[in-house]
Amino acid sequence: MKTVVLEVRPPEASIASFAQPCKSGKAERSARIAFATPELLWQVLTAKRWELLKAMCGAEPTSIREAARRVERDVKAVHSDVTALLNAGVLDRAEGGGVVFPFDAIKVELLLEAA
């Protein structure tokens, strides 16, 4: 199963963990998209966008109009959400048109520590 992990971690930690599989020779089983703060994560991963990802999970490449129909929302609003998810690397543009969620699952990792 191809999973994407959305996580909160400082850029320095993301760079260090990116280099780790190269040093160890072991490939990681999941893609990772890191956000510097929880606020940035929630800015990208809104409730409406989460609903959109659920509708696209496991589906073939989809037009924005079809995605809007599946979530019963306005095409213009879905277009805005798709653009944000494309910019974050969560969605990809499909060959031949449309967009695709290229993963089978999403995992969100958040850690709240005492100051």
C-alpha positions as CSV (number, residue, x, y, z in Angstrom):
1,M,0.0,0.0,0.0
2,K,1.3,3.4,-1.0
3,T,0.8,5.8,1.9
4,V,1.5,9.5,2.2
5,V,2.4,10.8,5.6
6,L,1.5,14.4,6.4
7,E,3.5,15.6,9.3
8,V,4.6,18.6,11.3
9,R,8.3,19.1,11.6
10,P,10.9,21.8,11.2
11,P,12.6,22.1,7.8
12,E,16.0,21.0,9.2
13,A,14.5,17.7,10.5
14,S,12.8,17.1,7.1
15,I,16.1,17.5,5.3
16,A,17.9,15.2,7.7
17,S,15.2,12.5,7.4
18,F,15.3,12.8,3.6
19,A,19.0,12.0,3.6
20,Q,18.6,9.0,6.0
21,P,17.3,6.4,3.5
22,C,20.2,7.3,1.2
23,K,22.7,6.7,3.9
24,S,21.1,3.4,5.2
25,G,20.3,2.0,1.8
26,K,16.7,1.2,2.9
27,A,13.9,2.7,0.9
28,E,11.0,4.2,2.8
29,R,7.5,2.7,2.1
30,S,5.7,6.0,2.3
31,A,6.0,9.5,0.9
32,R,6.3,12.3,3.4
33,I,5.0,15.8,3.2
34,A,6.2,18.0,6.0
35,F,4.7,21.3,7.3
36,A,6.7,23.6,9.5
37,T,3.8,24.3,11.9
38,P,0.5,22.8,12.7
39,E,-1.2,26.0,11.5
40,L,0.3,25.4,8.0
41,L,-0.9,21.8,8.0
42,W,-4.5,22.9,8.9
43,Q,-4.3,25.7,6.4
44,V,-3.8,23.2,3.6
45,L,-5.7,20.2,5.0
46,T,-9.1,21.8,5.7
47,A,-12.3,19.8,6.3
48,K,-13.5,20.3,2.7
49,R,-10.2,19.3,1.3
50,W,-10.1,16.2,3.5
51,E,-13.6,15.3,2.1
52,L,-12.3,15.8,-1.4
53,L,-9.3,13.5,-0.8
54,K,-11.6,10.8,0.6
55,A,-13.6,11.1,-2.6
56,M,-10.5,10.8,-4.8
57,C,-8.7,8.0,-2.8
58,G,-8.4,4.9,-5.0
59,A,-10.1,6.6,-7.9
60,E,-8.8,7.0,-11.5
61,P,-7.7,10.5,-12.6
62,T,-10.6,12.8,-12.3
63,S,-11.6,16.1,-13.8
64,I,-12.3,19.0,-11.4
65,R,-15.9,19.1,-12.5
66,E,-16.3,15.3,-11.7
67,A,-14.5,15.8,-8.3
68,A,-17.0,18.7,-7.6
69,R,-19.9,16.4,-8.5
70,R,-18.7,13.7,-6.2
71,V,-18.4,16.0,-3.2
72,E,-21.5,17.9,-4.2
73,R,-19.7,21.3,-4.2
74,D,-19.3,24.3,-6.5
75,V,-16.7,23.7,-9.3
76,K,-14.9,27.0,-8.5
77,A,-14.5,26.1,-4.8
78,V,-13.2,22.6,-5.7
79,H,-10.8,24.1,-8.2
80,S,-9.4,26.3,-5.5
81,D,-9.0,23.3,-3.2
82,V,-7.4,21.2,-5.9
83,T,-4.9,24.0,-6.6
84,A,-3.9,24.1,-3.0
85,L,-3.5,20.3,-2.8
86,L,-1.5,20.3,-6.0
87,N,0.8,23.0,-4.6
88,A,1.3,21.0,-1.4
89,G,2.2,17.9,-3.3
90,V,-0.8,15.9,-2.1
91,L,-2.5,15.7,-5.6
92,D,-0.8,15.2,-9.0
93,R,-1.8,16.2,-12.5
94,A,-2.7,13.2,-14.5
95,E,-1.4,12.5,-18.0
96,G,-4.1,13.2,-20.4
97,G,-5.8,15.7,-18.1
98,G,-7.4,15.8,-14.7
99,V,-6.0,15.3,-11.3
100,V,-5.2,12.1,-9.3
101,F,-4.6,11.2,-5.7
102,P,-1.5,9.0,-6.2
103,F,-1.7,7.2,-2.9
104,D,-3.8,4.5,-1.3
105,A,-3.9,6.0,2.2
106,I,-3.1,9.2,4.2
107,K,-1.6,9.2,7.6
108,V,-1.4,12.5,9.6
109,E,1.3,12.7,12.3
110,L,1.1,15.4,14.9
111,L,2.9,15.6,18.2
112,L,2.0,18.1,20.9
113,E,4.7,18.4,23.5
114,A,4.8,20.4,26.7
115,A,6.8,23.6,26.3
